[in-house]
Amino acid sequence: MKLVKRRYLALQLETEEEASQREFLDTVWASITRLYGEHGASQTGLALIDFNELKKTALIRVSLSMLQPVRASLASVTQINSKEAAVHVIAISGTIKSLINKE
């Protein structure tokens, strides 16, 4: 059995209004599906690890093989729930512990 390598991404949301965890996750999935279809989205292994509404930060996990497509999808986000927004990748790491230390 082959081990699936993963990467963790620290994200910063840039939006004037607060976005909920559900709105953020729905937007990310919609962006990935729009660019790569359902098959591509299913290969990402995307999982939300942490979301902070006050700091507007998020931690997500993706498979290593789909890291660049996920980054491209995040860059294409322009709205969250019909409000202007942008998502910036702050750091990428192989473990959550080192990702938190980078922040």
C-alpha positions in Angstrom: 0.0 0.0 0.0 1.4 3.4 -1.0 1.6 6.2 1.5 -0.2 9.3 0.5 2.0 12.3 1.0 0.3 15.5 2.1 1.0 19.1 2.5 -0.5 21.7 4.9 -1.2 25.2 3.8 -1.7 28.3 6.0 -4.1 30.7 4.3 -5.0 34.3 4.9 -8.4 35.6 3.8 -8.6 39.1 2.6 -12.2 40.3 2.8 -14.0 43.3 4.2 -16.7 41.3 5.9 -16.4 38.1 8.0 -16.8 34.8 6.2 -18.0 31.7 8.0 -16.1 28.4 7.9 -18.9 26.9 5.7 -18.8 29.8 3.2 -15.0 29.6 2.9 -15.0 25.8 2.4 -17.8 26.0 -0.2 -16.0 28.7 -2.1 -12.7 26.7 -2.2 -14.5 23.5 -3.4 -16.4 25.5 -6.0 -13.2 27.0 -7.3 -11.4 23.7 -7.5 -14.4 22.1 -9.3 -14.7 25.0 -11.7 -11.1 24.7 -12.8 -10.5 20.9 -12.6 -13.9 19.3 -12.5 -15.3 16.7 -10.1 -12.6 14.2 -10.9 -9.8 16.7 -10.2 -11.5 17.9 -7.0 -11.8 14.3 -5.7 -8.0 13.8 -6.1 -7.1 16.8 -3.9 -7.7 15.1 -0.6 -8.7 18.6 0.7 -9.5 18.9 4.4 -10.0 21.9 6.5 -7.9 21.6 9.7 -8.5 24.9 11.3 -10.5 28.1 10.6 -10.3 31.4 12.6 -13.0 33.9 11.7 -11.5 36.7 13.8 -8.0 36.4 12.4 -9.3 35.4 8.9 -6.9 32.5 8.7 -7.3 28.8 7.7 -5.2 25.7 7.7 -6.0 23.1 5.0 -4.5 19.7 4.1 -4.0 18.6 0.4 -2.3 15.7 -1.3 1.2 16.5 -2.5 0.4 15.6 -6.1 -2.4 18.2 -6.2 -0.6 21.0 -4.4 -0.1 23.2 -7.4 -3.7 22.8 -8.8 -5.1 23.7 -5.3 -2.9 26.8 -5.2 -4.1 27.8 -8.6 -7.7 27.3 -7.4 -7.1 29.4 -4.3 -5.6 32.2 -6.4 -8.8 32.3 -8.6 -11.1 33.0 -5.6 -12.5 36.5 -6.0 -15.7 36.3 -4.0 -16.9 34.5 -0.9 -20.7 34.5 -0.6 -21.1 37.4 -3.1 -18.6 39.5 -1.2 -15.2 40.5 -2.7 -12.4 38.4 -1.3 -9.0 36.9 -1.9 -7.1 34.0 -0.5 -3.4 34.1 0.0 -1.1 31.2 0.8 1.1 32.3 3.7 3.1 29.1 4.2 3.3 25.4 3.1 4.7 22.6 5.2 4.8 18.8 5.5 3.6 18.8 9.1 1.2 20.9 11.1 3.7 21.5 13.8 6.3 23.1 11.5 3.5 25.1 9.8 2.5 26.7 13.0 6.1 27.5 13.8 6.5 29.3 10.5 3.5 31.6 11.2 
